[in-house]
């Protein structure tokens, strides 16, 4: 198994619940709110607050998390570099979806306007 496959497998098995507190801390440290974070997550995945809380409590993996998501049709508009990878060039669909979420959280923390983050025309 090459390094890329190990990387994809590691992301797939990571739990959303283990990463969520880091997302929240990152945005709150920069003056954004939990509600704004949830708005961004809901835009990408269609998960409302109740469903999101349920997935956190069940400690689902990112693989299960995105299997249950209805990805926003405009998700392909998320571009740029996150964690050293250009998100639009990531070939593994699950890894790309996780990096979409990372990119949105990053944009929120950097103070980008919500309509820009949510790719509103």
SULWOFEN-V166865 format. One record per backbone hydrogen bond with DSSP energy under -0.5 kcal/mol. NH is the residue of the N-H (numbers start at 0). CO is the residue of the C=O. E is the energy in kcal/mol with one decimal. If there is no record, write none. Layout:
<<NH & CO & E> <NH & CO & E>>
This chain:
<<5 & 1 & -2.1> <6 & 2 & -2.5> <7 & 3 & -2.5> <8 & 4 & -2.5> <9 & 5 & -2.5> <10 & 6 & -2.1> <11 & 7 & -2.3> <12 & 8 & -1.8> <13 & 9 & -1.0> <13 & 10 & -0.6> <15 & 59 & -2.4> <16 & 59 & -0.5> <17 & 14 & -0.6> <18 & 14 & -0.8> <18 & 15 & -0.9> <19 & 15 & -2.7> <20 & 16 & -0.7> <21 & 18 & -0.8> <22 & 18 & -1.9> <23 & 19 & -2.7> <24 & 20 & -2.5> <25 & 21 & -2.4> <26 & 22 & -2.2> <27 & 23 & -2.6> <28 & 24 & -2.3> <29 & 25 & -0.7> <29 & 26 & -0.5> <30 & 27 & -1.8> <31 & 26 & -2.7> <36 & 32 & -2.1> <37 & 33 & -2.7> <38 & 34 & -2.1> <39 & 35 & -2.1> <40 & 36 & -2.4> <41 & 37 & -2.9> <42 & 38 & -2.2> <43 & 39 & -1.9> <44 & 40 & -2.8> <45 & 41 & -2.6> <47 & 45 & -0.5> <51 & 47 & -2.7> <52 & 48 & -2.5> <53 & 49 & -2.2> <54 & 50 & -2.4> <55 & 51 & -2.1> <56 & 52 & -2.6> <57 & 53 & -2.1> <58 & 55 & -1.1> <59 & 54 & -1.7> <61 & 13 & -2.6> <62 & 11 & -1.7> <64 & 60 & -2.9> <65 & 61 & -2.6> <66 & 62 & -1.6> <67 & 63 & -1.8> <69 & 44 & -2.6> <70 & 68 & -0.7> <71 & 43 & -1.9> <74 & 71 & -2.3> <76 & 73 & -2.2> <77 & 74 & -2.2> <78 & 76 & -0.7> <81 & 84 & -2.7> <84 & 81 & -1.9> <86 & 79 & -2.6> <86 & 84 & -0.8> <88 & 85 & -2.0> <89 & 86 & -1.0> <92 & 90 & -0.5> <95 & 91 & -2.5> <96 & 92 & -2.2> <97 & 93 & -2.5> <98 & 94 & -2.3> <99 & 95 & -2.1> <100 & 96 & -2.0> <101 & 97 & -2.4> <102 & 98 & -2.6> <103 & 99 & -2.4> <104 & 100 & -2.5> <105 & 101 & -2.4> <106 & 102 & -2.5> <107 & 103 & -2.3> <108 & 104 & -2.6> <109 & 105 & -1.8> <110 & 107 & -1.5> <111 & 106 & -2.2> <115 & 112 & -0.9> <116 & 112 & -2.2> <117 & 113 & -2.7> <118 & 115 & -1.3> <119 & 114 & -2.8>>
